[in-house]
């Protein structure tokens, strides 16, 4: 079980360890299905252009889970 300060520390540590995606865009914390993820900030931007759509579908953007859903709900 995590309190709010522990969750904030996990987010800050994750952002320090991996501040940028492989594409060069900054990484941001996001809620995905109740779990906390660190993901490329371009994930939610409109994908214009063929190359951008192909790169996104191939998974050429960084992402990783910071905290699983059950642990986050307990906070």
Secondary structure, 3 states (H helix, E strand, C coil): CCCHHHHHHHHHHHHHHCCECCCCCEEEEEEECCEEEEEEHHHHCCCCCHHHHHHHHCCCCCEEEEECHHHHHCC
